[in-house]
């Protein structure tokens, strides 16, 4: 039997890239001799992150549609035609057995080209509200792996498989991770550690909040690991000069920062929510209100409804942040209950279950 060949496509943000890498890693476990190729947008972060994970990637000249009149929007039809043409060429030369898309604009032309050439396709939808690309691809997809219930509103019911979201295998915490984390980040083992996550690109509002509250947090005897995002690092890196504050543009050892954390503040993108369920630490979600159908609030609310997290909306931060955080910090019973309840929602076998659907198509 000839070795299996897979193309994975998804990108633009970590929320699309890391699930694709997790699926690729699991495919390698199941089919050690398989060939894997990634396809992404030529000017997005996948062009760095995928090779760092050990996989080849081809870039397409593609970008999303802006909500206002821009030069990029005017160029979109040309980019789409160019990307469809190149995708067709990639599919014909690589000859994949299955093509998997995890969202992001590059996956659109690639999966369309695959379907047009008779190649089975799988899409993986991370959010409670699907993106434009996955809705466009649903008609031709063979399987649609989802992480939230109720997506029959958007996708054909017979294609949907409830798998949960794939997460990076490196976030699973080892026994000695905390000691290693304290050493690596030069933390004080006698202080509580707050981990702040604004997503791979960063969050302006969360960064503003932490900058404003940093002195107050230090007065609570809290040390901070603050992932501010690459777009904001230059603006906020000087706060790292303070005692007990580590400011990072990007974190390459998520297992260690999770191990170090006593409390986490995070956006509620789908990948972040799925990871935090597995990590099982007390979480305050601050959803981005600037996303389609306010899906981050819905992602967070699904956890809050099960007693697994605290939700603070951006509009509440000025008045509610200090009392909510202080109450959590000083209430060990509340921390324990939140940890237990969020851990119950973890879909630890999500990546294996998605690869099982790929295996069925083979």
Secondary structure, 3 states (H helix, E strand, C coil): CCCCEEEEECCCCHHHHHHHHHHHHHHHHHCCCCEEEEEEECCCCHHHHHHHCCCEEEEECCCCCCCCCCHHHHHHHHHHHHHHHHHHHHHHHHCCCEEEECCCHHHHHHHHHHHHCCCEEEEEECCCCCCHHHHHHCCCCCEEEECCCCHHHCCCHHHEEECCCCCCHHHCCCCCHHHHHHHHCCCCCCCEEEEEECCCCCCHHHHHHHHHHHHHHHHCCEEEEEECCCCCHHHHHHHHHCCCEEEECCCCCHHHHHHHCCEEEECCCHHHHHHHHHHCCEEEECCCCCCHHHHHHHHHHHHHCCCCCEECCHHHHHHHHHHHHHHHHCCHHHHHHHHHHHHHCCCCCHHHHHHHHHHHHC
